[in-house]
Amino acid sequence: MAGDDIGWIAGLIREIRDYPRPGVTFRDITPLLGDAEGFVKTINALADLFEDQAVDRVIGIEARGFIVGAPVAYRIGAGFVPARKAGKLPWAVAREEYQLEYGSDKLEIHRDALHPGERVLIIDDVLATGGTAQAAAKLVEGLGGELVGLGFVIEIEALKGRLKLGDRVAHSLIRF
Amino acid sequence: MAGDDIGWIAGLIREIRDYPRPGVTFRDITPLLGDAEGFVKTINALADLFEDQAVDRVIGIEARGFIVGAPVAYRIGAGFVPARKAGKLPWAVAREEYQLEYGSDKLEIHRDALHPGERVLIIDDVLATGGTAQAAAKLVEGLGGELVGLGFVIEIEALKGRLKLGDRVAHSLIRF
């Protein structure tokens, strides 16, 4: 993807100061998603990062990861698997608990959504602290999936989420 | 879309009896989403239903509507706009309250996500009682959008959701 396109995509990300709480700047990707050209470029750029990886399944993390992950799956011809918060999936699940700033949360995927040896790509909108992404990676690996990498639209570098992902492959389109 | 394809898609929908409560049969589309060929066929079939409509924006309803709506937007070259439950969107919202079996819920979209006269398509996974779909339609109309129609993967006919949509255009791929 050309540097010019990255700059153009970044221009469609809205900066919201003091959201969700004072001192935090939230990066809102809804203007980018809502722009027809920006949306297509974003999905294509993410898909291109993993184009040689023969991906079988794309995992999207609830909820904004669905918006990015599902069209990436469509584009590369893979199946789509939702990773959801606890209690949302109707069938037998694998579950992974992860730490939040205060307390913890749980992420689940259907146990029969992946088969051992399948090549899996995890997609989310933002890599922040990395807790959710790490939980998704552990779910994939725990079910015997081969994790080819993780892709994000935005990475908030100060939160060091990449450290939690260890030596797993992780790509982001734009870093703040 | 050929009738053979519809039957093939229907075969990937899992029937879960007594979920989420006794007496209810839940139609689980995750096997369909997870199947690469089934997923592509589903998205293409939905997009084809509105192919002549020159859609500017596709609204997907949280959360499973994101999984279907976002790739439809990508496929037809439209922007994607999330309709979310109350309190999830970070910018100024339009809000619509709707009735549930017990109590009520609220759906929101960003006020600047649509402009008057834009042609809008609403996508969700299931048309059941129609409450959420009707709320999404009112949000679009309230912001001056021209609603070209609503598209669903599944329609549960016994719940008569279509009645709530009045004379709006609504299409579903599979009816139970």
Interface residues (C-beta under 8 A of the other chain):
Chain A: R14 I16 Y19 P20 F26 D28 T30 P31 L33 G34 D35 A36 G38 F39 V40 I43 D56 R57 G60 E62 A63 R64 F66 I67 V68 A70 P71 A73 Y74 R75 G77 A78 G79 F80 V81 P82 R84 K88 L89 P90 W91 H110 A113
Chain B: R14 I16 Y19 P20 F26 D28 T30 L33 G34 D35 A36 G38 F39 V40 I43 D56 R57 G60 E62 A63 R64 F66 I67 V68 A70 P71 A73 Y74 R75 G77 A78 G79 F80 V81 P82 R84 K88 L89 P90 W91 H110 D112 A113
